[in-house]
Amino acid sequence: MQLWVGLGNPGAKYEGTRHNIGFMALDRIAADHGFAPWRAKFQGQVSEGRIGSTRIILLKPETFMNLSGQSVRAAADFYKLDVQDMTVFHDELDLAPGKCRVKQGGGHAGHNGLRSIHAHMSPEYARVRLGIGHPGHKDRVSGYVLSPFAKAEEDGLDDLLRGISDGAADLANGDSGKFLNAVARRVAPARSSTGQRGPDAAPDARASQPPAAKNAAKTTAKPVQPSQPEREDDPRSPLERLADKFRR
């Protein structure tokens, strides 16, 4: 059994904000993998299900971010889980939007949700760090994380959340490499091996032609000048007439 915790703030006021990307990740996993409906428990919202053979408890603390550890501690005690059985999904200022990294243990880097979990558990839990970018100055951080994602970021956010759901089985199995590959396939899909451009690009008619056709196109591109009939009274020598033909 594993406990997956998504960090965020409760209430409609905070829905869709950058600080709530941990909630969003768990919502996507629950919906895509057929988890039970969310229910109030442990000062938060809980949903249970299986991914492969692993039983997963999803928890969204509703204590507000800086008290997240209270909810996590209550859930861990109830299910008798150690900190090594826990993974926390949270926003990360130091990663660009759409980036995802997995980390085992470490500091909280000033994140209030992680700080609270450190205090109630220990630092030795796994984290899925979800990039939201940095506003550029520390004085703007508070307003930035509590603001909604910009319209231009929505497609990238959806790709990131889908990738997390795609790789959930690998994460449950402890294979962070495969998990991150699944995310990357959504966020930055590989280019076609044929080198074909996307459907929005203007097609190049000659690109699909075989070499022989391309060469033929080159040959016929310039109009052929009709040859002039030779006059019988032409005073030029045969060599001069031949040279004139090549000059035409």
URHUKA-V283688 format. One record per residue. N is the residue number from 1. RES is the residue in three letters. OMEGA is omega as a letter, one per 40 degrees, with the letter a starting at -180 (999 if undefined). D_CENTER is the distance of its C-alpha to the mean C-alpha in Angstrom with 2 decimals. Layout:
BEGIN
n: (N N)
res: (RES RES)
omega: (OMEGA OMEGA)
d_center: (D_CENTER D_CENTER)
END
This chain:
BEGIN
n: (1 2 3 4 5 6 7 8 9 10 11 12 13 14 15 16 17 18 19 20 21 22 23 24 25 26 27 28 29 30 31 32 33 34 35 36 37 38 39 40 41 42 43 44 45 46 47 48 49 50 51 52 53 54 55 56 57 58 59 60 61 62 63 64 65 66 67 68 69 70 71 72 73 74 75 76 77 78 79 80 81 82 83 84 85 86 87 88 89 90 91 92 93 94 95 96 97 98 99 100 101 102 103 104 105 106 107 108 109 110 111 112 113 114 115 116 117 118 119 120 121 122 123 124 125 126 127 128 129 130 131 132 133 134 135 136 137 138 139 140 141 142 143 144 145 146 147 148 149 150 151 152 153 154 155 156 157 158 159 160 161 162 163 164 165 166 167 168 169 170 171 172 173 174 175 176 177 178 179 180 181 182 183 184 185 186 187 188 189 190 191 192 193 194 195 196 197 198 199 200 201 202 203 204 205 206 207 208 209 210 211 212 213 214 215 216 217 218 219 220 221 222 223 224 225 226 227 228 229 230 231 232 233 234 235 236 237 238 239 240 241 242 243 244 245 246 247 248)
res: (MET GLN LEU TRP VAL GLY LEU GLY ASN PRO GLY ALA LYS TYR GLU GLY THR ARG HIS ASN ILE GLY PHE MET ALA LEU ASP ARG ILE ALA ALA ASP HIS GLY PHE ALA PRO TRP ARG ALA LYS PHE GLN GLY GLN VAL SER GLU GLY ARG ILE GLY SER THR ARG ILE ILE LEU LEU LYS PRO GLU THR PHE MET ASN LEU SER GLY GLN SER VAL ARG ALA ALA ALA ASP PHE TYR LYS LEU ASP VAL GLN ASP MET THR VAL PHE HIS ASP GLU LEU ASP LEU ALA PRO GLY LYS CYS ARG VAL LYS GLN GLY GLY GLY HIS ALA GLY HIS ASN GLY LEU ARG SER ILE HIS ALA HIS MET SER PRO GLU TYR ALA ARG VAL ARG LEU GLY ILE GLY HIS PRO GLY HIS LYS ASP ARG VAL SER GLY TYR VAL LEU SER PRO PHE ALA LYS ALA GLU GLU ASP GLY LEU ASP ASP LEU LEU ARG GLY ILE SER ASP GLY ALA ALA ASP LEU ALA ASN GLY ASP SER GLY LYS PHE LEU ASN ALA VAL ALA ARG ARG VAL ALA PRO ALA ARG SER SER THR GLY GLN ARG GLY PRO ASP ALA ALA PRO ASP ALA ARG ALA SER GLN PRO PRO ALA ALA LYS ASN ALA ALA LYS THR THR ALA LYS PRO VAL GLN PRO SER GLN PRO GLU ARG GLU ASP ASP PRO ARG SER PRO LEU GLU ARG LEU ALA ASP LYS PHE ARG ARG)
omega: (i i i a i a i i a i a a a a i i a a a a i i a a i i i i a a a a i i i i i i a i i a i i a i a i i i a a a i a i i a i a i a a a a i a a i i a i a i a i a a i a i a i i a i a i a i a a a i i i a i a i i a i i i a a i i i a i i i a i i a a a i a a i i i i a a a i a a a i i a i a a a i a a a i a i i a a a a i i i i i a a i i i i i a a a i i i i i a a i i i a i i i a i i a a a a i i a i a i i a a a a i a i a a a a a i a a a i i i i i a a a a i i i i i i i a i a a a a a i i a i i i i i i a i a 999)
d_center: (27.21 24.24 23.48 19.91 20.05 17.72 18.97 19.83 22.97 24.91 26.20 25.36 25.59 22.36 20.26 17.03 17.48 15.13 17.34 16.73 13.04 14.56 16.62 13.83 12.10 15.62 16.46 13.75 14.95 18.52 18.31 16.71 18.97 22.17 22.93 26.13 26.36 25.73 29.03 30.37 31.12 31.11 30.77 27.45 25.88 25.69 24.48 25.39 24.42 23.88 21.04 22.99 26.09 24.72 25.70 23.13 24.16 21.56 22.85 22.07 24.85 26.74 28.77 26.74 24.49 27.34 29.05 26.18 28.06 30.92 28.95 27.26 30.71 32.31 29.85 30.05 33.85 34.18 32.27 33.76 30.47 30.19 27.56 26.33 25.43 23.04 19.31 18.21 14.84 15.06 13.93 14.17 15.81 15.83 12.12 10.61 8.43 4.67 6.31 7.55 11.09 13.92 17.40 20.82 23.32 24.01 24.73 23.44 23.08 24.65 22.25 24.84 23.25 23.00 26.46 27.91 26.55 27.97 31.28 31.52 30.10 29.43 26.65 26.16 23.33 19.82 16.94 13.21 12.39 9.69 9.71 11.55 13.48 17.28 19.83 21.98 24.90 25.50 27.75 24.97 22.62 24.23 24.03 20.50 19.00 21.22 20.26 17.94 14.66 15.81 15.90 13.99 10.95 11.05 9.21 6.03 6.90 7.72 4.78 3.54 7.29 7.92 6.31 8.42 11.20 11.16 11.69 14.10 17.13 16.33 15.88 19.17 20.79 20.01 18.03 15.24 14.77 14.13 11.86 9.58 10.09 9.09 5.60 5.72 7.50 5.26 2.72 6.26 8.88 12.25 15.00 17.95 20.61 23.23 22.00 22.15 20.57 18.62 20.87 20.85 22.55 26.33 27.66 30.07 33.08 34.39 31.17 31.89 35.57 37.13 38.67 42.13 41.20 39.61 42.81 44.89 43.03 43.77 47.42 48.00 46.16 49.41 52.40 55.35 58.47 61.48 64.22 67.50 70.66 73.03 76.39 79.49 81.10 78.12 79.80 76.77 76.94 74.66 72.53 72.11 71.14 68.47 67.03 66.88 64.85 62.10 62.08 61.31)
END
